[in-house]
Structure formats: structure tokens, C-alpha cells
Amino acid sequence: MPAALTDPRRVARVFRAVAIAEAVSWVLLLAGMFVKRVLDASELGVQVFGPVHGAVFVVYVVVTLVAWRVLRWTPVTGLLALAASVPPLVTIWFERWARRTGRLPVDAATPARAG
């Protein structure tokens, strides 16, 4: 496995970035759905942001599986991270919770903690 994929801090930073991107893509897709369904104006937002969100979702799942292994998350933490991708914006909540509890060591001062 390449060193970049085994460095806990690097994996944590990538996870954080992808978690935020997943939440942003959800918001953009929801905005596109609002324009399409409520305003009955255009399908463009859904056509553009649907595939974008789908791709970011898949990347989030893959990065979560890597983080689960590298950061030595417990099954509960790993499954919670995966479940966070389903409701809109919950990846942000999970990322903040994981940082606060030491499960996501993104800062140099944060010790890596299995969990």
C-alpha cells in the first residue's frame, strides 16, 4: 500500500475534504431539485449536480473504508461514517464529531486514537 494511504494524518485530511465535498454536493443537488420540482423552472441543476453528487458519494464511501482501516476505527465508528453519507449534511456532523473525539487526527497536535 502506498505510504500516502497509510499515513493517518493524510488520510484524515482527505476524509475531511471529501466529507465536506459530499455535503456541498448534497446541497447543490437539493437546490437543483427545488428548482426542478417546486419552481418547475429547469432540470439543469439536477442534470448537473446529480452525477456530481453520485461521484462524490462513491469517493466518500471509498475514502471512508480506507480511513476505517488506517485510523483503526471500531465497527460502530466505521458504520456511522458510512451511514452519515445518506442524510444531507450529516457527513459534516460526523467529521466534526470524529475530530472532537480524536478519531480524525487532522491537526499535528491531535494524537491518533483508535475508535
PyMOL commands that place a pseudoatom at each C-alpha (Angstrom):
pseudoatom trace, name=CA, resn=MET, resi=1, chain=A, elem=C, hetatm=0, pos=[0.000, 0.000, 0.000]
pseudoatom trace, name=CA, resn=PRO, resi=2, chain=A, elem=C, hetatm=0, pos=[1.464, 3.432, -0.892]
pseudoatom trace, name=CA, resn=ALA, resi=3, chain=A, elem=C, hetatm=0, pos=[2.693, 5.494, 2.064]
pseudoatom trace, name=CA, resn=ALA, resi=4, chain=A, elem=C, hetatm=0, pos=[0.101, 8.205, 1.343]
pseudoatom trace, name=CA, resn=LEU, resi=5, chain=A, elem=C, hetatm=0, pos=[-2.654, 5.685, 2.011]
pseudoatom trace, name=CA, resn=THR, resi=6, chain=A, elem=C, hetatm=0, pos=[-1.197, 4.602, 5.345]
pseudoatom trace, name=CA, resn=ASP, resi=7, chain=A, elem=C, hetatm=0, pos=[-0.370, 7.988, 6.895]
pseudoatom trace, name=CA, resn=PRO, resi=8, chain=A, elem=C, hetatm=0, pos=[-3.178, 8.614, 9.422]
pseudoatom trace, name=CA, resn=ARG, resi=9, chain=A, elem=C, hetatm=0, pos=[-2.976, 12.418, 9.227]
pseudoatom trace, name=CA, resn=ARG, resi=10, chain=A, elem=C, hetatm=0, pos=[-3.062, 12.452, 5.441]
pseudoatom trace, name=CA, resn=VAL, resi=11, chain=A, elem=C, hetatm=0, pos=[-5.980, 10.006, 5.378]
pseudoatom trace, name=CA, resn=ALA, resi=12, chain=A, elem=C, hetatm=0, pos=[-7.774, 12.140, 7.964]
pseudoatom trace, name=CA, resn=ARG, resi=13, chain=A, elem=C, hetatm=0, pos=[-7.269, 15.311, 5.888]
pseudoatom trace, name=CA, resn=VAL, resi=14, chain=A, elem=C, hetatm=0, pos=[-8.518, 13.601, 2.729]
pseudoatom trace, name=CA, resn=PHE, resi=15, chain=A, elem=C, hetatm=0, pos=[-11.512, 12.209, 4.625]
pseudoatom trace, name=CA, resn=ARG, resi=16, chain=A, elem=C, hetatm=0, pos=[-12.324, 15.670, 5.946]
pseudoatom trace, name=CA, resn=ALA, resi=17, chain=A, elem=C, hetatm=0, pos=[-12.149, 17.244, 2.484]
pseudoatom trace, name=CA, resn=VAL, resi=18, chain=A, elem=C, hetatm=0, pos=[-14.309, 14.551, 0.926]
pseudoatom trace, name=CA, resn=ALA, resi=19, chain=A, elem=C, hetatm=0, pos=[-16.849, 14.723, 3.776]
pseudoatom trace, name=CA, resn=ILE, resi=20, chain=A, elem=C, hetatm=0, pos=[-17.242, 18.456, 3.186]
pseudoatom trace, name=CA, resn=ALA, resi=21, chain=A, elem=C, hetatm=0, pos=[-17.448, 17.956, -0.590]
pseudoatom trace, name=CA, resn=GLU, resi=22, chain=A, elem=C, hetatm=0, pos=[-20.148, 15.315, -0.095]
pseudoatom trace, name=CA, resn=ALA, resi=23, chain=A, elem=C, hetatm=0, pos=[-22.223, 17.726, 1.988]
pseudoatom trace, name=CA, resn=VAL, resi=24, chain=A, elem=C, hetatm=0, pos=[-21.773, 20.561, -0.525]
pseudoatom trace, name=CA, resn=SER, resi=25, chain=A, elem=C, hetatm=0, pos=[-22.764, 18.306, -3.420]
pseudoatom trace, name=CA, resn=TRP, resi=26, chain=A, elem=C, hetatm=0, pos=[-25.893, 17.307, -1.454]
pseudoatom trace, name=CA, resn=VAL, resi=27, chain=A, elem=C, hetatm=0, pos=[-26.839, 20.968, -1.010]
pseudoatom trace, name=CA, resn=LEU, resi=28, chain=A, elem=C, hetatm=0, pos=[-26.332, 21.676, -4.704]
pseudoatom trace, name=CA, resn=LEU, resi=29, chain=A, elem=C, hetatm=0, pos=[-28.408, 18.644, -5.685]
pseudoatom trace, name=CA, resn=LEU, resi=30, chain=A, elem=C, hetatm=0, pos=[-31.175, 19.661, -3.273]
pseudoatom trace, name=CA, resn=ALA, resi=31, chain=A, elem=C, hetatm=0, pos=[-31.134, 23.178, -4.746]
pseudoatom trace, name=CA, resn=GLY, resi=32, chain=A, elem=C, hetatm=0, pos=[-31.413, 21.683, -8.220]
pseudoatom trace, name=CA, resn=MET, resi=33, chain=A, elem=C, hetatm=0, pos=[-34.335, 19.520, -7.086]
pseudoatom trace, name=CA, resn=PHE, resi=34, chain=A, elem=C, hetatm=0, pos=[-36.036, 22.571, -5.588]
pseudoatom trace, name=CA, resn=VAL, resi=35, chain=A, elem=C, hetatm=0, pos=[-35.712, 24.478, -8.858]
pseudoatom trace, name=CA, resn=LYS, resi=36, chain=A, elem=C, hetatm=0, pos=[-36.986, 21.497, -10.822]
pseudoatom trace, name=CA, resn=ARG, resi=37, chain=A, elem=C, hetatm=0, pos=[-39.869, 20.362, -8.612]
pseudoatom trace, name=CA, resn=VAL, resi=38, chain=A, elem=C, hetatm=0, pos=[-41.022, 23.413, -6.669]
pseudoatom trace, name=CA, resn=LEU, resi=39, chain=A, elem=C, hetatm=0, pos=[-40.294, 26.226, -9.071]
pseudoatom trace, name=CA, resn=ASP, resi=40, chain=A, elem=C, hetatm=0, pos=[-40.902, 23.971, -12.092]
pseudoatom trace, name=CA, resn=ALA, resi=41, chain=A, elem=C, hetatm=0, pos=[-38.244, 26.010, -13.877]
pseudoatom trace, name=CA, resn=SER, resi=42, chain=A, elem=C, hetatm=0, pos=[-35.378, 23.831, -15.068]
pseudoatom trace, name=CA, resn=GLU, resi=43, chain=A, elem=C, hetatm=0, pos=[-33.903, 20.363, -14.822]
pseudoatom trace, name=CA, resn=LEU, resi=44, chain=A, elem=C, hetatm=0, pos=[-30.364, 21.632, -15.372]
pseudoatom trace, name=CA, resn=GLY, resi=45, chain=A, elem=C, hetatm=0, pos=[-29.418, 21.631, -11.675]
pseudoatom trace, name=CA, resn=VAL, resi=46, chain=A, elem=C, hetatm=0, pos=[-30.444, 18.011, -11.250]
pseudoatom trace, name=CA, resn=GLN, resi=47, chain=A, elem=C, hetatm=0, pos=[-28.781, 17.001, -14.516]
pseudoatom trace, name=CA, resn=VAL, resi=48, chain=A, elem=C, hetatm=0, pos=[-25.506, 18.609, -13.462]
pseudoatom trace, name=CA, resn=PHE, resi=49, chain=A, elem=C, hetatm=0, pos=[-25.427, 18.047, -9.708]
pseudoatom trace, name=CA, resn=GLY, resi=50, chain=A, elem=C, hetatm=0, pos=[-26.992, 14.575, -9.702]
pseudoatom trace, name=CA, resn=PRO, resi=51, chain=A, elem=C, hetatm=0, pos=[-23.951, 12.921, -11.307]
pseudoatom trace, name=CA, resn=VAL, resi=52, chain=A, elem=C, hetatm=0, pos=[-21.566, 15.168, -9.350]
pseudoatom trace, name=CA, resn=HIS, resi=53, chain=A, elem=C, hetatm=0, pos=[-23.155, 14.111, -6.072]
pseudoatom trace, name=CA, resn=GLY, resi=54, chain=A, elem=C, hetatm=0, pos=[-23.159, 10.473, -7.163]
pseudoatom trace, name=CA, resn=ALA, resi=55, chain=A, elem=C, hetatm=0, pos=[-19.433, 10.577, -7.910]
pseudoatom trace, name=CA, resn=VAL, resi=56, chain=A, elem=C, hetatm=0, pos=[-18.586, 12.378, -4.663]
pseudoatom trace, name=CA, resn=PHE, resi=57, chain=A, elem=C, hetatm=0, pos=[-20.741, 9.875, -2.755]
pseudoatom trace, name=CA, resn=VAL, resi=58, chain=A, elem=C, hetatm=0, pos=[-18.760, 6.949, -4.209]
pseudoatom trace, name=CA, resn=VAL, resi=59, chain=A, elem=C, hetatm=0, pos=[-15.464, 8.686, -3.382]
pseudoatom trace, name=CA, resn=TYR, resi=60, chain=A, elem=C, hetatm=0, pos=[-16.722, 9.298, 0.176]
pseudoatom trace, name=CA, resn=VAL, resi=61, chain=A, elem=C, hetatm=0, pos=[-17.532, 5.605, 0.622]
pseudoatom trace, name=CA, resn=VAL, resi=62, chain=A, elem=C, hetatm=0, pos=[-14.096, 4.534, -0.663]
pseudoatom trace, name=CA, resn=VAL, resi=63, chain=A, elem=C, hetatm=0, pos=[-12.259, 7.111, 1.474]
pseudoatom trace, name=CA, resn=THR, resi=64, chain=A, elem=C, hetatm=0, pos=[-14.344, 6.072, 4.491]
pseudoatom trace, name=CA, resn=LEU, resi=65, chain=A, elem=C, hetatm=0, pos=[-13.325, 2.434, 4.022]
pseudoatom trace, name=CA, resn=VAL, resi=66, chain=A, elem=C, hetatm=0, pos=[-9.653, 3.464, 3.796]
pseudoatom trace, name=CA, resn=ALA, resi=67, chain=A, elem=C, hetatm=0, pos=[-9.991, 5.708, 6.875]
pseudoatom trace, name=CA, resn=TRP, resi=68, chain=A, elem=C, hetatm=0, pos=[-11.737, 2.897, 8.771]
pseudoatom trace, name=CA, resn=ARG, resi=69, chain=A, elem=C, hetatm=0, pos=[-8.728, 0.666, 8.231]
pseudoatom trace, name=CA, resn=VAL, resi=70, chain=A, elem=C, hetatm=0, pos=[-5.890, 3.200, 8.559]
pseudoatom trace, name=CA, resn=LEU, resi=71, chain=A, elem=C, hetatm=0, pos=[-7.367, 5.058, 11.543]
pseudoatom trace, name=CA, resn=ARG, resi=72, chain=A, elem=C, hetatm=0, pos=[-8.403, 1.776, 13.174]
pseudoatom trace, name=CA, resn=TRP, resi=73, chain=A, elem=C, hetatm=0, pos=[-11.990, 2.802, 13.709]
pseudoatom trace, name=CA, resn=THR, resi=74, chain=A, elem=C, hetatm=0, pos=[-14.280, 0.430, 15.546]
pseudoatom trace, name=CA, resn=PRO, resi=75, chain=A, elem=C, hetatm=0, pos=[-17.108, -1.130, 13.544]
pseudoatom trace, name=CA, resn=VAL, resi=76, chain=A, elem=C, hetatm=0, pos=[-19.539, 1.327, 15.159]
pseudoatom trace, name=CA, resn=THR, resi=77, chain=A, elem=C, hetatm=0, pos=[-17.469, 4.345, 14.084]
pseudoatom trace, name=CA, resn=GLY, resi=78, chain=A, elem=C, hetatm=0, pos=[-16.960, 2.992, 10.570]
pseudoatom trace, name=CA, resn=LEU, resi=79, chain=A, elem=C, hetatm=0, pos=[-20.627, 2.176, 10.095]
pseudoatom trace, name=CA, resn=LEU, resi=80, chain=A, elem=C, hetatm=0, pos=[-21.600, 5.566, 11.494]
pseudoatom trace, name=CA, resn=ALA, resi=81, chain=A, elem=C, hetatm=0, pos=[-19.278, 7.236, 8.970]
pseudoatom trace, name=CA, resn=LEU, resi=82, chain=A, elem=C, hetatm=0, pos=[-20.887, 5.271, 6.144]
pseudoatom trace, name=CA, resn=ALA, resi=83, chain=A, elem=C, hetatm=0, pos=[-24.422, 5.977, 7.383]
pseudoatom trace, name=CA, resn=ALA, resi=84, chain=A, elem=C, hetatm=0, pos=[-23.576, 9.695, 7.607]
pseudoatom trace, name=CA, resn=SER, resi=85, chain=A, elem=C, hetatm=0, pos=[-23.449, 9.840, 3.816]
pseudoatom trace, name=CA, resn=VAL, resi=86, chain=A, elem=C, hetatm=0, pos=[-27.161, 9.110, 3.403]
pseudoatom trace, name=CA, resn=PRO, resi=87, chain=A, elem=C, hetatm=0, pos=[-28.947, 12.073, 5.069]
pseudoatom trace, name=CA, resn=PRO, resi=88, chain=A, elem=C, hetatm=0, pos=[-27.999, 15.503, 3.739]
pseudoatom trace, name=CA, resn=LEU, resi=89, chain=A, elem=C, hetatm=0, pos=[-25.177, 17.310, 5.584]
pseudoatom trace, name=CA, resn=VAL, resi=90, chain=A, elem=C, hetatm=0, pos=[-24.576, 14.577, 8.177]
pseudoatom trace, name=CA, resn=THR, resi=91, chain=A, elem=C, hetatm=0, pos=[-21.040, 13.985, 6.876]
pseudoatom trace, name=CA, resn=ILE, resi=92, chain=A, elem=C, hetatm=0, pos=[-20.199, 17.426, 8.290]
pseudoatom trace, name=CA, resn=TRP, resi=93, chain=A, elem=C, hetatm=0, pos=[-21.587, 16.414, 11.695]
pseudoatom trace, name=CA, resn=PHE, resi=94, chain=A, elem=C, hetatm=0, pos=[-19.643, 13.128, 11.601]
pseudoatom trace, name=CA, resn=GLU, resi=95, chain=A, elem=C, hetatm=0, pos=[-16.408, 14.841, 10.567]
pseudoatom trace, name=CA, resn=ARG, resi=96, chain=A, elem=C, hetatm=0, pos=[-16.681, 17.364, 13.420]
pseudoatom trace, name=CA, resn=TRP, resi=97, chain=A, elem=C, hetatm=0, pos=[-17.585, 14.664, 15.936]
pseudoatom trace, name=CA, resn=ALA, resi=98, chain=A, elem=C, hetatm=0, pos=[-14.714, 12.465, 14.783]
pseudoatom trace, name=CA, resn=ARG, resi=99, chain=A, elem=C, hetatm=0, pos=[-12.233, 15.353, 15.072]
pseudoatom trace, name=CA, resn=ARG, resi=100, chain=A, elem=C, hetatm=0, pos=[-13.536, 16.347, 18.511]
pseudoatom trace, name=CA, resn=THR, resi=101, chain=A, elem=C, hetatm=0, pos=[-13.284, 12.775, 19.835]
pseudoatom trace, name=CA, resn=GLY, resi=102, chain=A, elem=C, hetatm=0, pos=[-9.811, 12.122, 18.397]
pseudoatom trace, name=CA, resn=ARG, resi=103, chain=A, elem=C, hetatm=0, pos=[-10.978, 9.668, 15.746]
pseudoatom trace, name=CA, resn=LEU, resi=104, chain=A, elem=C, hetatm=0, pos=[-9.902, 12.021, 12.950]
pseudoatom trace, name=CA, resn=PRO, resi=105, chain=A, elem=C, hetatm=0, pos=[-6.370, 13.337, 13.638]
pseudoatom trace, name=CA, resn=VAL, resi=106, chain=A, elem=C, hetatm=0, pos=[-6.200, 16.191, 11.099]
pseudoatom trace, name=CA, resn=ASP, resi=107, chain=A, elem=C, hetatm=0, pos=[-4.075, 18.543, 13.213]
pseudoatom trace, name=CA, resn=ALA, resi=108, chain=A, elem=C, hetatm=0, pos=[-0.445, 17.891, 14.029]
pseudoatom trace, name=CA, resn=ALA, resi=109, chain=A, elem=C, hetatm=0, pos=[-1.255, 18.334, 17.714]
pseudoatom trace, name=CA, resn=THR, resi=110, chain=A, elem=C, hetatm=0, pos=[-4.093, 15.793, 17.634]
pseudoatom trace, name=CA, resn=PRO, resi=111, chain=A, elem=C, hetatm=0, pos=[-2.900, 12.323, 18.632]
pseudoatom trace, name=CA, resn=ALA, resi=112, chain=A, elem=C, hetatm=0, pos=[-4.298, 9.460, 16.579]
pseudoatom trace, name=CA, resn=ARG, resi=113, chain=A, elem=C, hetatm=0, pos=[-6.779, 7.497, 18.669]
pseudoatom trace, name=CA, resn=ALA, resi=114, chain=A, elem=C, hetatm=0, pos=[-8.348, 4.217, 17.672]
pseudoatom trace, name=CA, resn=GLY, resi=115, chain=A, elem=C, hetatm=0, pos=[-12.070, 4.331, 17.875]
for i in range(1, 115): cmd.bond("trace and resi %d" % i, "trace and resi %d" % (i + 1))
show_as sticks, trace
zoom trace
